[in-house]
Amino acid sequence: MILPKKWGQGQLFAFSALDGPSYFSDDFTGILSGDKIGIRFFSKIKRELALVNVYGRNLEFDAVTSDYIRFHFPAQDCMRIIYAKQHLVIGNVSGVTVPVAFTEGRHLTEVVDGAEIHDTQDGDFTAIKCDDNRFAFAFAHSKEEVLALVNEGLTIDLDKAEAAKLAFYDEHAAKEEVLYADLYAKCLSVMKTQLYSPEGGFDTIWSTPDRLPHRHLWLWDSVFHALGHRHIGADHAENLIRAIWVNQADNGFVPHRADPHEITDITQPPIIGWGIWQLYQTSGNKDFLKTSYENNKAFLNWCRENRRVSDKELYTWETTNDVNCRCDECGMDNSPRFDTRDPLFAIDFSCFMANDVKCMKNIAEELGLTEDAIFFQNWFDAIKADVNEMLWSEEDGFYFDFNISKQELHKVWSVASFLPIFAGLCSEEQAKCLVAHLQDPESFATPFPIPSISMKDATFGSDMWRGPVWINYNYMIAQGLTAYGYGDFGDEIIDKTIRFMNHWYQLTGTINEFYDCNHVKAPSQLNRKGLPFEPYNLNVRLQSIRDYGWSCTLLCDLLNKKVK
């Protein structure tokens, strides 16, 4: 059995809904510390479980997963940290190692029945209790509850708890030593942390991008998550799509973000039909196809009625005044495409619509809905015609957004402009031009492809969508390249993506939100709407988020053929 073994600051440590109740409304998630063998948990204030007196350079990790850690020194017993149930961590130590709890800020500390209890006087309590070489660490909202939890923790059979965690990897991870097997296991580990239990309107398990700092459900993230989670189970992956529909309005609108208590009033890229169609290729579940088809048909109609500002089949994102997040709706928060806030016929929105409409045509045919299939084919053809009439620059051999106010192309050289090859909107000659740009060493042919902004664009930099690489675009563009007969080139992009992500995982222990296209700076050193900050502190400034959701799920999908 192959397990991830890299310790790195900022790795997630959480209790998964795959193992038992794990609720959004009462979460207790941590990240691995960078200066000790410890886990910093984020509630109203920070709390830390740490193992101190861990000396020497011979420390070896046997497993570093999202809910189970095992390490040892030569000739000593193994030490373990296991997330046993929501709010309860158990483990054992050896030698001079001592488990301790730290609580940030002012608090009262008292010892009750052998347990050290920290009372922060804000309604929350932390406790740690030791018995010989065993320990239990718990969080609760009353002194009685936290004491009961640590007492329960000391009665749990550690070997059985360990075996339960390992069973997940025994079933899903690589069974033999193959290339990238530990990276694949790392993806699976993070994917476990993404999952919350049914709560509020959610009647299935649902996913969130990274548990910390993002804790909500996001529309397009959930689709990308499902593509990886199908390798854990088809029903499970389908549930991540079903959760999207929970907050769909009667008029078809789907919010970009939701949780058990509230939703937002903007949407996100329409890629659900694409996700549904891919899941169907795996599961063959026609009941899921039928239900999802009706929901997505309503959503696409809503987009057509509410995000089309002319008689053209071109689509326009909602934007805001937030300079760091002009277009949360499109997912490219701080892309220079939106610096002026001028209304745009958006190349990405129009391509996402075309691709989803094309997938809906395929689904309609599969369901025997002939008239619907014709309707969607005509819709696709109309988008294709308008994209090529309005958003293609013959002079540049490239697609751009179109500034509606100025009635001219908005020439920001963005990765979004390769989506016509993903959606199937290009002619063979146009596809050839796009490939030439991808292979141009002065533009998009960076060592780690594909930069979110071309190197020749004046706005190119190291901040999020202003230069760094995002795996979701590499994933989609590579699919399009294969469809246009450039499969070898698409494979080259994916192989580099995997190789460079693995490089940084081996160095840092994390899989990140975005990466340096020049493959020089560690992801943590890249700007994220501001300069990077060390030591890593989520409450001071977010950086390229560590153990990021779709980076892991899409990497899992890409690696699946290599490690199975």
N, C-alpha and C positions, 0 to 999 in steps of 0.2 A: 504494500500500500504506500503510495506517495503522498506525503504531507508537506505543506509549506513550513519552512523552518527559519525564515528571516524575521528578526526583530527589528522594528523601525518605529521611530516616533510618529505618532499620529494614526497608527493602524487602529481600526475599529475593534471594539470588544463589546458585544451586545448579546442579549438573549433573543433567540429567533423564534418566530411563530411556528416554525417547523417542529420545534421541540416542546411547545406548550404555550399557554396564554402569554402574550406579549403585547401590551396595549400602548397605543399612541398617547393616550391621555395620562399615562402614568409611567413614562419611559425612564429608564436609568441606563444610559449608554456611556461608555468610556472610550478613551483612546490610550494607546500604550505610551508610557512616559519615555523621554529621551535621555534622562540622566540616571535612571535606576530601573530595576525590574519592578515596574509598577504600572498601575492603570488609573488614569484620572477620569473620574466620572463627572458628568455635567447634570446637575439638578438646578435648583435656584442658585446654589453656590457650588464651587468645585470641591470634590472629595476625592481622596486618593487611597487606594490599597497598594502597599508596597512591601516588597521583601527586602529587608536590609541585611547588611553584613554578607552580601554576595561578593566575595572577593576573588581575584585571580583571573587570569587570561584563558584558562582552560575550560571555561563554561561552554557547554554544548547544548544547542537547542534540538530537541527531537520533534517538536511541533509548535508552531505559532499560528494558530487559527483565530477566527473571530470569537470563539467561545471556549477555547481549550488550549492551554499552553503547558508544555512539558520540557524540562531542561535538567541538566545534571553536571556535576564535576566528576572527573575520573575517580573511580573507587568509592563513590558516594551514591546513596539512593537518589532516585529521580524525584524532582519536585514538580508539583502540578498546581495549576490554577484553572478552575472549571466554573463556568457560569451554569449553575445547576438549575435554577428557575428564576423567573423574573424577580429582580431585587436581591438575589442570593448568590454569592460566589463562595466556593469552597476550595480547599486544597490542602497540601501538605508541604513541609519543609524538611531539610536535613542539615546536619552539622550545626554551625553557629548562626545559620540564617534565621531571621525573626520576622514574622508578619506584623505589620503595623498599619494603623489608619491615620490619615491626616485630614483635617477639615479646615478649609480656608476661612479666615475671618474670626470674629469673636464667637465663642460657643462655650457651653457648659459641658464638662466632662465628669462622668461619674462611673463607678464600677458597681454593677448589679449582677449578682449570681455569677461572678467571674467574667462578665462581659463588660468591655469598655464601651460606654455609650456616649456619643457626641450629640448634644442637643443644641441646634442652631437657633432655637427660639423663634423659628419661622414656620413651625408645624412639621418639620422634617427631622429625622433622626438617622444616624449611622451607628452601627455597632460592629465590634470585632471580638471574637472569643476564640481562645486557643485551648487545646487539650492535647498534651504531649506534643507530637509533631503535626497535629491537625489544626486547621483554622477554618472559621466561617466569618464572612463579611456580609453585612446586610444593610439595606436602606428601607425605611418605612415612614409612615406618617404618625406613628405613635410609639411611645416607649415600650408598651406592652407588645406591639406587633414586631418591632425590630428585635426585641429579646427573644420572642418565640421563633423568629426566623433563624437567628444564629444558633439557637439550641437545636432546631430541626436540622440545620446544616451539618452539625457535628455527628448526627446519627446516620447521615447518608453514606452508603457504601461507595467509597471513592473509585474503586475498581469498576463497579457497575456504571457509575456516572461517566467514567472515562470511556468505557466500552460503548456507551450510548452515543457519545460524540464521534467516536471512530467509525461507528456503523454507517454514518452518512458518507464518509470518504470511501469506506470499503465498497459501498454500492455505486458511487458516482465517479470517484477519481480514477486516474489511470492505474491499471493493474500491474504495470511493469515499467521498468526504467526506460523512458523514451524522451525524446527532445521536448523540452518545455513542460514536462509532466508536473513539476513543482509549481510552475506558473499557472497551469490549469487548476491545480488544487487550490492555489491562492484565490483564483477567480471564484471557485465554488464557495470558499470560506466567506468571502465578502458578500456573495449573493445570499447566503443565509441571513446576514445581518439586515438585509433590505426589507424584511418581511414583518408586517404587523398582523395581529389577529383581527377577526371580524369585530367591528365596533361601530356604533352609530348606524348610518345607512349602509355601511359595508357589510355584506353578508358572506364574504369570502376573505381569505388572506389577500392582502394588498401590499404594494411595494412603494418604497420611497428611495430617492436617489442615493443617499449616503448616511442616513440616520443622524449624523452630525456633520454639518450644521443643518442640512435640509431634512425635514421630518414629515413633509406632506407628500401627497400623491401628485405627480406631474403627468400631464397627458402624454407627451411624446416619449418621456423617460419610460413610462409604463410599457409602451410598445417595444422599445429597445430592450427593456428588462425581459419581456416575455420571450424574445428571440433566444436569449441565453437560457432562461429557466425551462424551456422545453426539453433541455437535456437532463433536467431533474425529473420532469414529468409533464406529459401533455395536458392533463387536467389542471395541474398547478399553473402552467403557463397561461392557459385559457382564463383562469380566474383573475390573473393580473389585467387582462383585457376587460373582463366583466366588471371589474371594480371601476373602470373608467366610466361606464354607463350609469353608475349609481347616481351621479349628480347631473345627468343630462336633463335639460329642460324640455318641456312639452314642445317647444318650437325647434328642437334639435340641437340647441347650443350645448357645447361641452366646455366646462371651465378648464383653464390651463393648470390650475392648482386647486386641490381640495384636501380636506381632512374630515374626521367624523363630525365636525362642528360647523365648518364654514367653507365657502367657495369664493373664487374670484370672479370678476365680471369680464375677463378677456379670455381668449382661447389660445391654442398653440398649433403647431404644424399638423395638418391633416394627413397623418401617416397610418391611421388605424386600419384602414382597408388593406394596406400593404402588409401590415403585421398579421392581420386575420388570415390573409391568403397564404402567407408563409407558414403559419401554424397549421393550417389545414393540410398543407403538403406533408407535414409530419404526422398529424393525428388522424386525418380522414374523418373527423367528427362533423358530420353534416348538420346535426342539431345546433352545434355552436355556430356553424357557418350561417344558418338561417337567421338565428336571433341577432347575431352581430351585423348581418347584412342590413336589416331594417334600421337598427340604431345608426349605423354609419351612413346610410342613405339620408336619414334625417339631418345628420351633422353636416354632410357635404352640401345639402340644400340650404342649410342655415348659412354656411360660408358664402355660398353664391348670392344669397339675398342680402347679406350684411357686410361683406368684405369686397364687394365689386362696386366700383364707383363710376362706371361708365357702361356702355353697351358692349365693350370688349370683354372677352373671357380672360381677363387679367385681374389679379387680386392684390389687395392693399392691406398691409398690416396696420394695426392700431399702434400709435407711438405715444410716448410720454415726455415730460420735461426733465426727467431724471438724466443727468449727463452720463451717469454710469450705467444706466439701463434704459436707453431710449426705446428699445423694442423687446421687452420681455416676451411679447406675444410670439415673436418669430424664434425665440430661443437664443439668438445672437445678441445678447444683452447690450454690449458696448461696441458693436461693429461700427466702423467708420461710415458704413452705408447710410447710417441714420444720424450722422452728426448734425446735419442741417435741419432735420425734422420735416423736410418737404415731403408731401405725399408722393408715394412711389407706386408704380406698377412693379411689384416685387417679383424678381426672377425666382426666388425660392418658393414663395407662396404659390405662384402659378404652376411651378413644376410639381410641388407636393400635391396640388389639386389634380393635375393631369395624371400623375402616377396612381393616386388613389382611385380616381375615376376609371383608369385602365384596369386596376385590380377588381373594382366593383363590376366591370364588364365581365371579367373572368368568373367572378363568383355568380353573377346572374346566369351565365351560361351553364355553370355547374349545377345550379338549382333549377334549370329548365325555364328560366324567366326570359323568354326570347325578346319580348318588347322592351324590357328593362335593359337587356344587353345592347340592343340597337340604340336606345336612348343614351347609354353611357359611352358607346363608341362615337356617337355624334358629338357628345360633349367633349370627349378627348380630342377629336379632330378640330373642334373649334378653338380649344386652348392651344393646340399645336400651331394652328395657323396664326393666331394672334401673337404668341410668343415669338415666332420667327419673323413676323411682320414688324413688331414694335420693339423687341428686346435684343435683336441680333445686330451687331455691328459688322458689316462686311469689311470695313476698313481695318478693324482690329482682329477679325476672325474670332469674336468673343461675344458672349451674352452679358448684358448689364441690366440693372434696374432702369426704369424710365421715370424721369421727373415730370409729374403731371402738370405742375404749375409752369415750369419753364418749357415744357414740350420738347424735351431733349433727353438723350441717354445720360444717365447718372453714372459716370465712369469711375467707379470704385472697383478695383480688381480683386474680387472676393471669391473664395472657394464655393460660395453659393452658385456662382455662374457655371459650375460644372454639372449642376443638377439636371439640365436638359438631357445629358447622356444617361443619367439614372432613370429619368422618366420616359425615355424613348422619344424625345421631341426633335432630335437632330436628324439632319440628312447625313449620309455617309461622309460627305465632304466637310460638313460642319463638325462632325465627330473627329475627323482627322485634324482639324484646326485646334480643337480642344485638347487633343492628345499632344499636339505640338507645344501648346502652352504648358502642359503638365511636364513635358520633357525639357523645357527651356531652363537652363541653369541660372539665368538672370531673372527668372520669374517665379515659377512654382516648383521647379526641380530642386528642392532643398534636400540636404542629407537625410532628414527624417520628413518624408512627404506626408500630407500635403498641407502647406501653410494656409491658415485661414485668410490671409491677405498676401498678395504677391509681393515679392521682395522689391519689385520696381514701383510699387505704389507708394506715394508720399506718406501714407499713414502706417506703413509697415512698422511693427515694433514687437514687444514681448508681452503684451497685455491681452490675455484671454482671446477674444475674437479679432485681434488686431495683428496676428502673425502666428501664434502658436498652433499646433496640430491638435485636432479633435478626432477621435477614432470613429465617431458616428459618420462623419463625412467621408472618411477613408472607406468605411464599410459600404456606404451607399454608392460612391463613385466607382469602386472596384466592381460592384455588381453590374453597373452600367457599362463599364469597359468590356466586361465579358460578353454582355449581350450584343455589343457592336463588333465583336471579333478581335478585341484587344485583351483577351484573357491572360496571355503571358505577362503583359504589362500590369494588368490588375493584380495578378499574383505577386509580381515584384513589389508593388506598393504594400500589399498585405504582409508579405514576408518581412519587409523592412519595418513595418508597424509593429509586428510581433517581436522582432529581434530587438528593437530599440526600447519597447515597453519592458521587455524582459531585462534588458541592461539596467534600467533604472529600478526595477523591482529588486534585482539582486543587490544593488547598492543601498537601497533605502527601505526595502520591505513593503513598499506601498505601490498601488496602481492608481494613477492620478487622473485628474479631470482633463488636463491638457498638457502638452509637451513642447519643448523647445525644438523648432523646426531645424535648427542648426546642430542639434544633438551635442550641445556644449554645456548648457546650464541644466542643473537638476530642476525638475518641475517646481520644487519649493522655492527656487530662486527667481522664478518668473513673476512679473507683475500680475496682480489681480485687482484691477480697479484701484491701484495704489502700489507702493513699493512693498516688496516682501519684508516680513518681520520675523526675527528670531529672538528667543526661542518660540516655537510654534504655540500660538495662543489664539484659539477661536474667538475669544471675546475681545481681542485687540484688532486683528485683521485676518480675513480669510485669505488663503493662498490657493494655489492650484490644489483643489480639494483631494485629500488622500483617501484611498479606498473608495473611489467614485463609482457609482452604480453602473451606468451604461458602458463605461470603459471596461468593467469586469464582465458584464453579460455579453457584450459583442465580442470581446476577446475570447470568452468561453465558446461562443458559437464558431469563431474562426479557428480556434485550437482544437475543436472537437474532432475534426478529421485527422488531426496530427497525433492525438494521444490515445484515441480509442482503438 
